[in-house]
Amino acid sequence: MNDKVVWITGASSGIGEATALRFAKEGWKVVVSARRVELLNKLAENENIYSYPLDITDTIKIKEVFESIIKDLGKIDLCIFSSGTYERKSEKEISVENIKQVIDVNFLGIINSVSSVEKYFKENKSGHIAIVSSPVGYRGLPKSSGYTPSKAALNNFTQGIYFDFQKFNVRITLITPGFIKTALTDKNEFKMPFLKTPEYAANKIFEGLVNKQAFEIIFPPQIAIIYKIFQILPNRMYNYLISKFVNR
Ligand SMILES: NC(=O)c1ccc[n+]([C@@H]2O[C@H](COP(=O)([O-])OP(=O)(O)OC[C@H]3O[C@@H](n4cnc5c(N)ncnc54)[C@H](OP(=O)(O)O)[C@@H]3O)[C@@H](O)[C@H]2O)c1
């Protein structure tokens, strides 16, 4: 048992839920947020887990939830902002409405979340914010007119605030998972390479946040290697590879 408090958004399913259970198992007090109240309440039947329902696009509610957590649990040591949305079938053509909705959750919703704890962490000169984004944000991909750009913006935002928060002794971590079997990826109609379970992701996230110091937690290793290469490939080679192997 320890006295640490972690706030996890996107905890009603998938990576967020598995990560909540992992931290609770280690004796952390775990605050879980998302919109589906019944799933959060079920999760909160586990020891050390507390349900605080929330839509991260609601700028007023998110501040209220932050204040309730501080009032009820006394503090927050770590935030893991894992909320996200993806509707592959809406992304094949450019739908402005879909793109706005994806950006609203995946990018602006995470900014809301960070904003809700900014003053608290900076004044305390301690704290840790981890943002679940995606390696797909590093370069453009076909049939992903909203999701990939939202994660590109999020990767860039996370790296930017790393410097702004560093001055206040607040740690920022970027989490970039490869394919993990969740409701979000179950809609994919292609075979996902190196697919892993949410529990695998939760272990990597726990180890990376608690026992390591790197800015980015990227997994599995095959995806880490592929994306390190993708990041440095000239456009001509990247475009050729994606056209040949992905855009079929
Ligand atoms: N699975 C993968 O392969 C993969 C790979 C790279 C990155 N990611 C990222 O990992 C994160 C978690 O995704 P997942 O795979 O675990 O999918 P998931 O099971 O669908 O989880 C998404 C979570 O986000 C929450 N959420 C969605 N909109 C929200 C909103 N407006 N306010 C609050 N919470 C909201 C959902 O809860 P409610 O519906 O209850 O609100 C749910 O808990 C996402 O950011 C995703 O982009 C996933």
The ligand as an SDF file (V2000), in Angstrom:
LIG
                    3D

 48 52  0  0  0  0  0  0  0  0999 V2000
   -6.1300    0.4990  -29.0220 N   0  0  0  0  0  0  0  0  0  0  0  0
   -5.0690    0.9050  -29.7110 C   0  0  0  0  0  0  0  0  0  0  0  0
   -4.5180    0.1600  -30.5350 O   0  0  0  0  0  0  0  0  0  0  0  0
   -4.5010    2.2800  -29.5110 C   0  0  0  0  0  0  0  0  0  0  0  0
   -3.2730    2.5760  -30.1080 C   0  0  0  0  0  0  0  0  0  0  0  0
   -2.7240    3.8490  -29.9320 C   0  0  0  0  0  0  0  0  0  0  0  0
   -3.3880    4.7720  -29.1490 C   0  0  0  0  0  0  0  0  0  0  0  0
   -4.5800    4.4520  -28.5740 N   0  0  0  0  0  0  0  0  0  0  0  0
   -5.2270    5.4750  -27.7430 C   0  0  0  0  0  0  0  0  0  0  0  0
   -5.4620    4.9370  -26.4710 O   0  0  0  0  0  0  0  0  0  0  0  0
   -6.5370    5.6240  -25.8470 C   0  0  0  0  0  0  0  0  0  0  0  0
   -7.5160    4.6230  -25.2740 C   0  0  0  0  0  0  0  0  0  0  0  0
   -8.1190    3.9210  -26.3460 O   0  0  0  0  0  0  0  0  0  0  0  0
   -8.5510    2.3900  -26.2300 P   0  0  0  0  0  0  0  0  0  0  0  0
   -7.8900    1.6670  -27.3310 O   0  0  0  0  0  0  0  0  0  0  0  0
   -8.3880    1.9250  -24.8430 O   0  0  0  0  0  0  0  0  0  0  0  0
  -10.0880    2.4920  -26.6680 O   0  0  0  0  0  0  0  0  0  0  0  0
  -11.4490    2.4450  -25.8480 P   0  0  0  0  0  0  0  0  0  0  0  0
  -11.5760    1.1610  -25.1140 O   0  0  0  0  0  0  0  0  0  0  0  0
  -12.5030    2.8220  -26.8420 O   0  0  0  0  0  0  0  0  0  0  0  0
  -11.2540    3.6130  -24.7770 O   0  0  0  0  0  0  0  0  0  0  0  0
  -11.5290    4.9470  -25.0530 C   0  0  0  0  0  0  0  0  0  0  0  0
  -11.8760    5.6080  -23.7350 C   0  0  0  0  0  0  0  0  0  0  0  0
  -12.0450    7.0070  -23.9590 O   0  0  0  0  0  0  0  0  0  0  0  0
  -13.2370    7.4110  -23.2950 C   0  0  0  0  0  0  0  0  0  0  0  0
  -13.7940    8.5980  -23.9330 N   0  0  0  0  0  0  0  0  0  0  0  0
  -14.1590    8.7750  -25.2230 C   0  0  0  0  0  0  0  0  0  0  0  0
  -14.6850    9.9930  -25.3930 N   0  0  0  0  0  0  0  0  0  0  0  0
  -14.6500   10.6010  -24.1730 C   0  0  0  0  0  0  0  0  0  0  0  0
  -15.0790   11.8680  -23.6800 C   0  0  0  0  0  0  0  0  0  0  0  0
  -15.6420   12.7750  -24.4850 N   0  0  0  0  0  0  0  0  0  0  0  0
  -14.8860   12.1440  -22.3710 N   0  0  0  0  0  0  0  0  0  0  0  0
  -14.3190   11.2450  -21.5350 C   0  0  0  0  0  0  0  0  0  0  0  0
  -13.8850   10.0400  -21.9370 N   0  0  0  0  0  0  0  0  0  0  0  0
  -14.0700    9.7200  -23.2400 C   0  0  0  0  0  0  0  0  0  0  0  0
  -14.1590    6.1960  -23.4170 C   0  0  0  0  0  0  0  0  0  0  0  0
  -15.1350    6.2060  -22.3700 O   0  0  0  0  0  0  0  0  0  0  0  0
  -16.6550    6.6890  -22.4910 P   0  0  0  0  0  0  0  0  0  0  0  0
  -17.1730    6.2490  -23.8300 O   0  0  0  0  0  0  0  0  0  0  0  0
  -17.2890    5.9900  -21.3350 O   0  0  0  0  0  0  0  0  0  0  0  0
  -16.6150    8.1680  -22.3160 O   0  0  0  0  0  0  0  0  0  0  0  0
  -13.1740    5.0790  -23.1400 C   0  0  0  0  0  0  0  0  0  0  0  0
  -13.0060    4.8980  -21.7540 O   0  0  0  0  0  0  0  0  0  0  0  0
   -7.1290    6.5270  -26.9410 C   0  0  0  0  0  0  0  0  0  0  0  0
   -6.6460    7.8370  -26.7650 O   0  0  0  0  0  0  0  0  0  0  0  0
   -6.5880    5.9350  -28.2130 C   0  0  0  0  0  0  0  0  0  0  0  0
   -6.5070    6.8840  -29.2530 O   0  0  0  0  0  0  0  0  0  0  0  0
   -5.1580    3.2310  -28.7310 C   0  0  0  0  0  0  0  0  0  0  0  0
  1  2  1  0
  2  3  2  0
  2  4  1  0
  4  5  1  0
  4 48  2  0
  5  6  2  0
  6  7  1  0
  7  8  2  0
  8  9  1  0
  8 48  1  0
  9 10  1  0
  9 46  1  0
 10 11  1  0
 11 12  1  0
 11 44  1  0
 12 13  1  0
 13 14  1  0
 14 15  2  0
 14 16  1  0
 14 17  1  0
 17 18  1  0
 18 19  2  0
 18 20  1  0
 18 21  1  0
 21 22  1  0
 22 23  1  0
 23 24  1  0
 23 42  1  0
 24 25  1  0
 25 26  1  0
 25 36  1  0
 26 27  1  0
 26 35  1  0
 27 28  2  0
 28 29  1  0
 29 30  1  0
 29 35  2  0
 30 31  1  0
 30 32  2  0
 32 33  1  0
 33 34  2  0
 34 35  1  0
 36 37  1  0
 36 42  1  0
 37 38  1  0
 38 39  2  0
 38 40  1  0
 38 41  1  0
 42 43  1  0
 44 45  1  0
 44 46  1  0
 46 47  1  0
M  CHG  2   8   1  16  -1
M  END
$$$$
